[in-house]
């Protein structure tokens, strides 16, 4: 289990589409977004603890690679 501390915080990120256009209304577009998040996670080597994709925005809870 991951521990949250000042040296290793978690981040809650929200991103909204331009003019709140409902681009994620169809499951095929949600799947593309989920695959893009997975690719970003693997290539940048960060963790994604949870994510939610809504019609016009998404949320991610992720870790940090903060080094002191």
C-alpha positions in Angstrom: 0.0 0.0 0.0 1.2 3.5 -0.8 1.8 6.0 1.9 1.0 9.7 1.5 3.6 12.1 2.9 5.1 15.5 2.2 7.8 13.8 0.3 5.5 11.5 -1.7 2.1 13.2 -2.2 -0.8 12.0 -4.3 -2.3 14.3 -6.9 -6.0 14.6 -7.9 -6.1 16.0 -11.4 -9.2 17.1 -13.3 -9.2 18.0 -17.0 -12.2 19.5 -18.9 -12.7 19.4 -22.7 -12.7 22.6 -24.7 -16.1 24.3 -24.2 -17.2 21.2 -22.3 -17.8 19.3 -25.5 -19.1 15.8 -24.6 -16.3 14.0 -26.5 -16.4 11.0 -24.1 -20.1 10.3 -24.5 -19.4 7.1 -26.6 -17.7 4.1 -25.0 -15.2 3.9 -27.9 -13.9 7.3 -27.0 -13.7 6.5 -23.3 -11.7 3.4 -24.3 -9.3 5.5 -26.4 -8.8 7.8 -23.4 -8.2 4.9 -21.0 -5.6 3.5 -23.4 -3.9 6.9 -23.6 -3.8 7.2 -19.8 -2.3 3.7 -19.7 0.4 4.5 -22.3 1.3 7.7 -20.5 1.5 5.8 -17.2 3.8 3.1 -18.7 6.1 5.5 -20.6 6.4 8.1 -17.8 6.5 5.3 -15.1 4.0 6.8 -12.7 1.1 5.2 -10.9 -2.6 5.7 -11.5 -4.6 4.7 -8.4 -8.0 5.6 -9.9 -9.6 7.5 -12.7 -13.0 8.5 -13.9 -14.0 9.5 -17.4 -17.2 11.5 -17.7 -18.8 12.9 -20.8 -16.8 16.2 -20.9 -14.1 15.8 -18.3 -12.0 13.2 -16.4 -10.3 12.8 -13.0 -7.1 11.0 -12.1 -5.5 10.2 -8.8 -1.8 9.6 -9.3 1.5 9.5 -7.4 4.5 11.8 -7.5 8.1 11.1 -8.3 9.2 14.0 -6.1 12.8 13.5 -5.0 14.3 15.6 -2.2 
